[in-house]
Amino acid sequence: MTTSLLIAIAGVFLLAGFVKGVIGLGLPTVAIGLLATTMPPSQAVAIVIVPAIVTNIWQTFVGPYLRDIVRRLWPLMIGTCLGIWSGSGLMTGPYARFGAMVLGVLLVIYAVIGLRKLRFTVTRAHEPWVGGVVGVLTGLVSAATGVQVIPSMPFMQAIGMDKDELVQALGVFFTTATIALAFNLSSAGLLTVSVALPGLVALVAAFAGMMLGQTVRGLMNAETFRRWFLIALLLLGIYLGGNAALAR
């Protein structure tokens, strides 16, 4: 790890933490997407793991809805863990070279869904089985790319949680999914002492960005920020997908 790369990592996580502080999510998505422009997605995920777990644990316990969230989301969380573990070789095996391309496509899908404000509805009666299926798909995607927002995020919006409950639910879900992903990375030998320093730099920068984002959240139009954030993700996804396709 060169000094310039550590500075770049700090800048990436300062931005990713800022995004999370303003809108409640986006740290792994932004960080992995930006880091993947200079390193393999598997290495980017290894650096993201600790900051993602710590910031999501903090978000998990900010709110009174934890018991109800676990009761409603347990099929999603179990399915996600099973999907992640069953796809343990996707990030490091023979298909690893497709990781950046898949990540780019997912960022584009996520951005388009957000920009078009597409909303789905899942009734309470169908929540358990739909959540389980969505969880397995999310887990497989996460095992390949480290990103856990597709299709879990549209599902959590579809089951009708209010704003504050959804923010806490994102913390609960992403904590569970990221810990499950950490087992995959550890088994693959990616969580080594070499990521300790960049992980620490990333953690400090992420919390600094979150504090700044939470301060700014009350001073700016969150919807305007969200729209430009999604446009940036769309462009980043196009770049990652196109660059990976040309590299092949």
Residue frames relative to the residue before (quaternion, step in Angstrom):
aa qw qx qy qz dx dy dz
M 1.0000 0.0000 0.0000 0.0000 0.00 0.00 0.00
T 0.2339 -0.7741 0.5758 0.1205 3.58 -0.53 1.17
T 0.6571 -0.5111 0.3779 0.4051 3.54 -1.27 0.38
S 0.6500 0.5237 -0.3218 0.4468 3.58 0.96 -0.83
L 0.6572 0.4987 -0.3166 0.4682 3.58 1.02 -0.75
L 0.6323 0.5194 -0.3314 0.4696 3.60 1.03 -0.74
I 0.6311 0.5155 -0.3297 0.4768 3.58 1.05 -0.74
A 0.6393 0.5203 -0.3187 0.4679 3.57 1.02 -0.83
I 0.6408 0.5191 -0.3184 0.4675 3.59 0.99 -0.85
A 0.6374 0.5216 -0.3242 0.4653 3.58 0.98 -0.85
G 0.6593 0.5108 -0.3054 0.4596 3.60 0.96 -0.85
V 0.6395 0.5291 -0.3174 0.4586 3.57 0.99 -0.87
F 0.7330 0.4292 -0.2468 0.4665 3.59 0.83 -0.96
L 0.5585 0.5582 -0.3970 0.4679 3.57 1.17 -0.39
L 0.6683 0.4799 -0.2876 0.4903 3.57 0.98 -0.87
A 0.6740 0.4976 -0.3038 0.4537 3.60 0.87 -0.94
G 0.6517 0.5019 -0.3110 0.4761 3.58 1.01 -0.77
F 0.6091 0.5497 -0.3403 0.4593 3.58 1.07 -0.74
V 0.6435 0.5164 -0.3114 0.4715 3.58 0.95 -0.91
K 0.6700 0.4919 -0.2993 0.4686 3.59 0.89 -0.92
G 0.6487 0.5254 -0.3221 0.4466 3.59 1.00 -0.76
V 0.6914 0.4775 -0.2783 0.4652 3.58 1.05 -0.74
I 0.8438 0.1838 -0.0635 0.5002 3.60 0.75 -1.02
G 0.5802 -0.6522 0.3490 0.3409 3.62 1.25 0.11
L 0.7839 0.1442 -0.1072 0.5944 3.60 1.23 0.00
G 0.5699 0.6544 -0.4095 0.2817 3.54 -1.33 -0.08
L 0.4697 0.6997 -0.4547 0.2882 3.62 1.17 -0.22
P 0.7188 0.4094 -0.2908 0.4807 3.67 0.63 -0.93
T 0.6362 0.5556 -0.3358 0.4170 3.57 0.96 -0.87
V 0.6933 0.4575 -0.2714 0.4861 3.57 0.86 -0.99
A 0.6920 0.5002 -0.2933 0.4300 3.58 0.81 -1.03
I 0.6796 0.4726 -0.2991 0.4747 3.60 0.85 -0.93
G 0.6458 0.5372 -0.3256 0.4341 3.58 0.95 -0.86
L 0.7064 0.4449 -0.2682 0.4808 3.59 0.91 -0.90
L 0.6636 0.5023 -0.3168 0.4551 3.61 0.92 -0.84
A 0.6293 0.5666 -0.3340 0.4140 3.57 1.09 -0.71
T 0.5582 0.5852 -0.4022 0.4292 3.59 1.24 -0.11
T 0.7804 0.3034 -0.1609 0.5225 3.60 1.21 -0.40
M 0.7889 0.1634 -0.0950 0.5847 3.63 1.24 -0.16
P 0.6429 -0.5098 0.3796 0.4275 3.62 -1.20 0.32
P 0.6039 -0.5812 0.3942 0.3769 3.64 -1.04 0.67
S 0.6153 0.5585 -0.3596 0.4244 3.63 1.02 -0.70
Q 0.6620 0.4844 -0.3018 0.4857 3.60 1.01 -0.79
A 0.6257 0.5375 -0.3321 0.4576 3.57 1.04 -0.79
V 0.6575 0.5103 -0.3076 0.4612 3.59 0.94 -0.90
A 0.6290 0.5441 -0.3389 0.4398 3.60 0.98 -0.81
I 0.6678 0.4802 -0.2977 0.4846 3.60 1.04 -0.72
V 0.6722 0.5231 -0.2879 0.4379 3.58 1.05 -0.80
I 0.5332 0.6982 -0.3998 0.2616 3.60 1.04 -0.81
V 0.7329 0.4402 -0.2676 0.4443 3.61 0.58 -1.11
P 0.6703 0.4720 -0.3290 0.4687 3.66 0.77 -0.83
A 0.6425 0.5281 -0.3299 0.4466 3.59 1.00 -0.79
I 0.6650 0.4997 -0.3100 0.4604 3.60 0.89 -0.91
V 0.6950 0.4888 -0.2896 0.4406 3.59 0.78 -1.02
T 0.6963 0.4642 -0.2902 0.4642 3.62 0.83 -0.91
N 0.6681 0.4890 -0.3125 0.4658 3.60 1.05 -0.67
I 0.5884 0.5379 -0.3752 0.4729 3.61 1.10 -0.58
W 0.6254 0.5298 -0.3296 0.4685 3.58 0.99 -0.84
Q 0.6855 0.4796 -0.2807 0.4704 3.60 0.92 -0.91
T 0.5820 0.6143 -0.3614 0.3915 3.60 1.12 -0.68
F 0.7935 0.3437 -0.1581 0.4766 3.56 0.88 -0.93
V 0.5359 0.5722 -0.4293 0.4483 3.58 1.26 0.32
G 0.7320 0.3361 -0.2717 0.5266 3.57 0.07 1.30
P 0.4909 -0.7082 0.4458 0.2422 3.58 -1.21 0.53
Y 0.5815 0.6634 -0.3289 0.3371 3.59 1.29 0.02
L 0.3221 0.8120 -0.4643 0.1462 3.60 1.27 -0.03
R 0.6764 0.5006 -0.3143 0.4394 3.62 0.79 -0.95
D 0.6834 0.4765 -0.2939 0.4686 3.60 0.88 -0.92
I 0.6204 0.5468 -0.3415 0.4466 3.59 1.05 -0.73
V 0.6652 0.4897 -0.3034 0.4750 3.58 0.89 -0.92
R 0.6435 0.5313 -0.3232 0.4462 3.60 0.97 -0.82
R 0.7342 0.4209 -0.2366 0.4773 3.60 0.98 -0.79
L 0.7825 0.3810 -0.1757 0.4601 3.58 0.98 -0.82
W 0.4030 0.7394 -0.4859 0.2340 3.64 1.15 -0.02
P 0.6370 0.5006 -0.3781 0.4479 3.71 0.89 -0.60
L 0.6283 0.5316 -0.3295 0.4626 3.59 1.04 -0.79
M 0.6997 0.4785 -0.2811 0.4499 3.59 0.85 -0.94
I 0.6538 0.4925 -0.3181 0.4784 3.60 0.96 -0.81
G 0.6519 0.5167 -0.3130 0.4584 3.59 0.94 -0.88
T 0.6407 0.5271 -0.3207 0.4570 3.57 1.02 -0.80
C 0.6494 0.5106 -0.3145 0.4677 3.59 0.93 -0.88
L 0.6588 0.5011 -0.3102 0.4677 3.60 0.94 -0.87
G 0.6549 0.5132 -0.3106 0.4597 3.58 0.99 -0.82
I 0.6468 0.5173 -0.3167 0.4625 3.57 0.98 -0.85
W 0.7097 0.4596 -0.2742 0.4582 3.59 0.82 -0.96
S 0.6607 0.4984 -0.3193 0.4616 3.60 1.03 -0.69
G 0.7277 0.3829 -0.2376 0.5171 3.60 1.20 -0.44
S 0.1974 0.8553 -0.4668 0.1076 3.54 1.23 0.51
G 0.7244 0.4424 -0.2650 0.4575 3.63 1.07 -0.53
L 0.4670 0.7235 -0.4282 0.2740 3.58 1.23 -0.15
M 0.7102 0.4685 -0.2692 0.4513 3.60 1.01 -0.73
T 0.7918 0.2952 -0.1393 0.5162 3.59 1.13 -0.58
G 0.6011 0.5947 -0.3526 0.4008 3.61 1.23 -0.27
P 0.8090 -0.2913 0.1966 0.4712 3.58 -1.24 -0.42
Y 0.6884 0.4670 -0.2872 0.4749 3.60 1.21 -0.40
A 0.3770 0.7631 -0.4632 0.2469 3.59 1.28 0.03
R 0.6202 0.5732 -0.3551 0.4009 3.60 1.06 -0.68
F 0.6435 0.5121 -0.3263 0.4661 3.58 1.25 -0.32
G 0.4204 0.7575 -0.4355 0.2445 3.59 1.29 -0.20
A 0.6850 0.4814 -0.2941 0.4611 3.59 0.84 -0.95
M 0.6357 0.5287 -0.3293 0.4560 3.58 1.05 -0.75
V 0.6569 0.4998 -0.3006 0.4779 3.57 0.94 -0.95
L 0.6376 0.5310 -0.3244 0.4542 3.57 0.97 -0.86
G 0.6489 0.5220 -0.3127 0.4568 3.58 0.95 -0.85
V 0.6523 0.5084 -0.3073 0.4707 3.57 0.96 -0.89
L 0.6625 0.5108 -0.3095 0.4522 3.60 0.93 -0.87
L 0.6370 0.5187 -0.3313 0.4642 3.59 0.98 -0.77
V 0.6367 0.5144 -0.3260 0.4730 3.58 1.02 -0.78
I 0.6561 0.5100 -0.3140 0.4592 3.62 0.89 -0.92
Y 0.6647 0.5097 -0.3009 0.4560 3.56 0.90 -0.97
A 0.6712 0.5003 -0.2979 0.4587 3.58 0.93 -0.89
V 0.6559 0.5121 -0.3152 0.4562 3.60 0.94 -0.87
I 0.6303 0.5265 -0.3317 0.4642 3.59 0.97 -0.86
G 0.6954 0.4782 -0.2767 0.4595 3.56 0.92 -0.91
L 0.6799 0.4979 -0.2972 0.4490 3.58 0.91 -0.90
R 0.7142 0.4171 -0.2480 0.5045 3.58 1.04 -0.73
K 0.3348 -0.7825 0.4638 0.2461 3.57 1.37 -0.05
L 0.1713 0.7976 -0.5509 0.1763 3.53 0.94 0.95
R 0.0613 -0.7982 0.5993 -0.0031 3.57 -0.91 0.93
F 0.1585 -0.7685 0.6158 0.0714 3.52 -1.03 0.88
T 0.2458 -0.7662 0.5764 0.1423 3.57 -1.23 0.41
V 0.0335 -0.7663 0.6416 -0.0052 3.55 -0.95 0.97
T 0.3635 -0.7469 0.5139 0.2142 3.59 -0.69 1.07
R 0.6699 -0.5072 0.3628 0.4030 3.56 -1.24 0.44
A 0.6418 0.5532 -0.3302 0.4160 3.58 0.99 -0.83
H 0.7534 0.3820 -0.1977 0.4973 3.59 1.08 -0.72
E 0.3927 0.7560 -0.4556 0.2582 3.60 1.26 -0.11
P 0.6925 0.5041 -0.3269 0.3994 3.66 0.69 -0.97
W 0.7481 0.3973 -0.2593 0.4640 3.63 0.66 -1.00
V 0.6245 0.5114 -0.3509 0.4747 3.60 1.04 -0.68
G 0.6374 0.5341 -0.3209 0.4533 3.57 1.00 -0.82
G 0.6454 0.5232 -0.3212 0.4544 3.59 0.99 -0.79
V 0.6693 0.4905 -0.2954 0.4736 3.57 0.93 -0.92
V 0.6501 0.5074 -0.3069 0.4751 3.58 0.93 -0.92
G 0.6322 0.5494 -0.3251 0.4391 3.58 1.04 -0.80
V 0.6614 0.4991 -0.3117 0.4651 3.59 0.87 -0.91
L 0.6608 0.4993 -0.3076 0.4685 3.60 0.93 -0.88
T 0.6428 0.5169 -0.3156 0.4691 3.57 1.00 -0.86
G 0.6509 0.5338 -0.3101 0.4418 3.56 1.00 -0.86
L 0.6548 0.5009 -0.3129 0.4716 3.58 0.96 -0.82
V 0.6378 0.5114 -0.3185 0.4799 3.57 1.01 -0.82
S 0.6642 0.5063 -0.2995 0.4613 3.58 0.94 -0.89
A 0.6324 0.5400 -0.3293 0.4472 3.59 1.01 -0.80
A 0.7119 0.4496 -0.2535 0.4763 3.58 1.09 -0.69
T 0.8325 0.2301 -0.0670 0.4995 3.59 1.00 -0.83
G 0.4489 -0.6824 0.4606 0.3474 3.60 1.15 -0.51
V 0.6201 0.5340 -0.3329 0.4685 3.60 1.29 -0.14
Q 0.1581 -0.8389 0.5201 0.0277 3.59 -0.80 1.05
V 0.4810 0.7080 -0.4181 0.3042 3.61 1.21 0.24
I 0.7437 0.3175 -0.1897 0.5569 3.61 1.21 -0.42
P 0.6126 -0.3214 -0.7215 0.0298 1.57 -1.47 2.08
S 0.3090 0.7983 -0.4814 0.1883 3.63 1.18 0.33
M 0.6579 0.5423 -0.3214 0.4120 3.58 0.92 -0.91
P 0.6637 0.4736 -0.3279 0.4771 3.66 0.81 -0.81
F 0.6239 0.5393 -0.3453 0.4481 3.61 1.04 -0.71
M 0.6863 0.4777 -0.3028 0.4573 3.61 0.83 -0.92
Q 0.6322 0.4982 -0.3341 0.4904 3.59 1.14 -0.54
A 0.6621 0.5471 -0.2998 0.4153 3.57 1.09 -0.76
I 0.6848 0.4990 -0.3042 0.4353 3.62 1.09 -0.52
G 0.5740 -0.6901 0.3319 0.2900 3.57 1.25 0.34
M 0.2998 0.7377 -0.5501 0.2518 3.60 0.95 0.77
D 0.4552 -0.6571 0.5095 0.3185 3.56 -1.11 0.62
K 0.7627 -0.4312 0.2350 0.4209 3.56 -1.30 0.36
D 0.7219 0.4470 -0.2640 0.4576 3.60 0.72 -1.06
E 0.6479 0.5076 -0.3222 0.4678 3.57 1.02 -0.78
L 0.6359 0.5330 -0.3314 0.4492 3.58 1.01 -0.77
V 0.6358 0.5249 -0.3354 0.4558 3.60 0.95 -0.82
Q 0.6765 0.4654 -0.2980 0.4867 3.59 0.92 -0.86
A 0.6268 0.5437 -0.3366 0.4452 3.61 1.02 -0.78
L 0.6143 0.5386 -0.3479 0.4600 3.59 1.05 -0.72
G 0.6425 0.5220 -0.3212 0.4600 3.58 1.01 -0.79
V 0.6553 0.5114 -0.3050 0.4647 3.59 0.93 -0.92
F 0.7053 0.4764 -0.2728 0.4484 3.57 0.79 -1.04
F 0.7060 0.4643 -0.2811 0.4550 3.59 0.79 -0.98
T 0.5814 0.5533 -0.3787 0.4609 3.61 1.13 -0.54
T 0.6719 0.5000 -0.2907 0.4626 3.57 0.87 -0.99
A 0.7002 0.4799 -0.2765 0.4506 3.57 0.81 -1.02
T 0.6738 0.5015 -0.3075 0.4471 3.59 0.95 -0.83
I 0.6220 0.5190 -0.3425 0.4758 3.60 1.06 -0.70
A 0.6341 0.5165 -0.3292 0.4719 3.60 1.00 -0.81
L 0.6590 0.5035 -0.3062 0.4674 3.60 0.98 -0.84
A 0.5969 0.5762 -0.3587 0.4279 3.59 1.09 -0.68
F 0.6134 0.5381 -0.3494 0.4606 3.60 1.07 -0.67
N 0.6307 0.5267 -0.3309 0.4640 3.60 1.01 -0.79
L 0.6843 0.4866 -0.2868 0.4613 3.56 0.86 -0.98
S 0.6378 0.5240 -0.3272 0.4600 3.58 1.01 -0.78
S 0.6603 0.5068 -0.3035 0.4637 3.58 0.96 -0.88
A 0.6929 0.4645 -0.2656 0.4833 3.57 1.12 -0.70
G 0.5079 -0.6790 0.4035 0.3438 3.60 1.27 -0.01
L 0.4716 0.6987 -0.4264 0.3280 3.60 1.22 0.41
L 0.6676 0.4447 -0.3042 0.5139 3.60 1.19 -0.41
T 0.1913 0.7897 -0.5464 0.2032 3.53 0.20 1.31
V 0.7148 -0.4368 0.3187 0.4434 3.55 -1.30 0.05
S 0.5676 0.6260 -0.3790 0.3774 3.59 1.17 -0.47
V 0.7042 0.4292 -0.2769 0.4932 3.61 1.16 -0.46
A 0.4193 0.7296 -0.4589 0.2851 3.61 1.26 0.01
L 0.7060 0.4596 -0.2748 0.4635 3.60 0.80 -0.99
P 0.6884 0.4397 -0.3145 0.4836 3.64 0.75 -0.84
G 0.6153 0.5489 -0.3491 0.4453 3.60 1.11 -0.63
L 0.6506 0.5048 -0.3073 0.4769 3.58 1.03 -0.80
V 0.6335 0.5165 -0.3214 0.4781 3.58 0.97 -0.86
A 0.6586 0.5141 -0.3018 0.4592 3.57 0.96 -0.92
L 0.6516 0.5296 -0.3187 0.4397 3.60 0.95 -0.87
V 0.6704 0.4897 -0.2989 0.4706 3.58 0.87 -0.95
A 0.6751 0.4903 -0.2954 0.4654 3.58 0.91 -0.92
A 0.6360 0.5404 -0.3313 0.4402 3.60 1.00 -0.80
F 0.6783 0.4720 -0.2977 0.4779 3.59 0.91 -0.86
A 0.6169 0.5282 -0.3485 0.4679 3.60 1.03 -0.70
G 0.6595 0.5041 -0.2980 0.4713 3.57 0.99 -0.86
M 0.6419 0.5260 -0.3235 0.4546 3.58 1.00 -0.81
M 0.6519 0.5070 -0.3227 0.4624 3.58 0.90 -0.88
L 0.6511 0.5050 -0.3076 0.4759 3.57 0.99 -0.85
G 0.6636 0.5191 -0.3010 0.4468 3.56 0.94 -0.89
Q 0.6588 0.5011 -0.3104 0.4675 3.57 0.99 -0.80
T 0.6276 0.5229 -0.3310 0.4724 3.56 1.11 -0.65
V 0.7019 0.4708 -0.2624 0.4656 3.55 0.92 -0.96
R 0.5385 0.6667 -0.3967 0.3289 3.59 1.12 -0.69
G 0.7142 0.4505 -0.2603 0.4682 3.57 0.98 -0.80
L 0.6998 0.4797 -0.2591 0.4615 3.58 1.26 -0.24
M 0.7597 0.3343 -0.1830 0.5269 3.57 1.23 -0.23
N 0.5714 -0.5683 0.4635 0.3683 3.53 -1.30 0.28
A 0.3509 -0.7793 0.4810 0.1955 3.57 -0.30 1.27
E 0.6378 0.5378 -0.3362 0.4368 3.61 1.04 -0.72
T 0.6328 0.5174 -0.3261 0.4749 3.58 1.03 -0.75
F 0.6436 0.5122 -0.3142 0.4740 3.57 0.96 -0.88
R 0.6476 0.5324 -0.3153 0.4446 3.57 0.92 -0.94
R 0.6583 0.5178 -0.3184 0.4440 3.60 0.92 -0.87
W 0.6962 0.4529 -0.2818 0.4804 3.61 0.87 -0.89
F 0.5831 0.5617 -0.3585 0.4647 3.57 1.16 -0.60
L 0.6828 0.4773 -0.2854 0.4738 3.59 0.91 -0.91
I 0.6154 0.5285 -0.3462 0.4713 3.60 1.04 -0.70
A 0.6463 0.5117 -0.3167 0.4692 3.59 0.98 -0.82
L 0.6437 0.5075 -0.3205 0.4746 3.60 1.00 -0.80
L 0.6170 0.5482 -0.3392 0.4513 3.58 1.02 -0.79
L 0.6840 0.4751 -0.2817 0.4765 3.59 0.87 -0.95
L 0.6416 0.5165 -0.3224 0.4665 3.58 1.00 -0.80
G 0.6518 0.5200 -0.3108 0.4562 3.57 0.99 -0.83
I 0.6387 0.5134 -0.3212 0.4746 3.56 1.01 -0.83
Y 0.6502 0.5160 -0.3169 0.4588 3.58 0.97 -0.85
L 0.6857 0.4870 -0.2941 0.4541 3.60 0.81 -0.99
G 0.6822 0.4858 -0.2925 0.4616 3.59 0.87 -0.95
G 0.6814 0.4889 -0.2891 0.4616 3.58 0.91 -0.93
N 0.6585 0.5147 -0.3078 0.4546 3.57 0.94 -0.88
A 0.6614 0.4981 -0.3040 0.4711 3.58 1.00 -0.86
A 0.6466 0.5208 -0.3208 0.4557 3.57 1.01 -0.79
L 0.6660 0.4901 -0.3015 0.4747 3.60 0.97 -0.83
A 0.6318 0.5537 -0.3357 0.4261 3.59 1.07 -0.72
R 0.6196 0.5452 -0.3350 0.4545 3.56 1.18 -0.55
